Amino acid sequence: MKKICLKKITKNNPWQTSLILISMIILLSACGEQDARSTPEYFVPPTLSPLRDTPTPSASSTPEPQPTSEPSCENNLAFVDDITIPDDTVVAPAQEIEKIWLVENNGTCNWEIDYTIRLVDGLPMGVSTILALRPTVTGKQVEISILFTTPTDAGRGFSKWQAFDPEGNPFGDEFFVQVLVDPNFEPEEEGN
């Protein structure tokens, strides 16, 4: 058997050398990257973690109390003074009166646009039972003004109000108007 040396073949025949190199490049390139479409995708199902020993609640067990969120501030309203219409002011039936109270936001929450005052006792005397509370920062005083129409019947007219937070919770001092309706009373004309 005769041995053929590659060195002799390539030295004597440059075309053979080129052909061998091209063949080797083609063979080696076939061993490189494969088309992504020809690679099968395998689905690997998720594995379940082993079950831990957890107690099963029984009908007699009591649920643990859940922590409650602490409010970040506290609402409060302090009544300061009646600016107009002192208690038991005599008025005429169906008279329009403007009651003004001076109150203070002495809580730690600012009163925003969604705070209200609501009728909590007595008569609405011609106004809605829920009104906006003027936005006020903590530590400041503000006047609350409501334009009432006194009752048509003789006797006491009474309307009590309180502040409410955006969730509908009442807070602070209640404030009220209390008048005595007298059919014989003639109110003074403004400007006299």
Summary of the structure (lengths in Angstrom):
residues: 192
radius of gyration: 45.0
end to end distance: 143.6
largest distance: 146.7
contacts: 392
relative contact order: 0.17
helix: 14%
strand: 31%
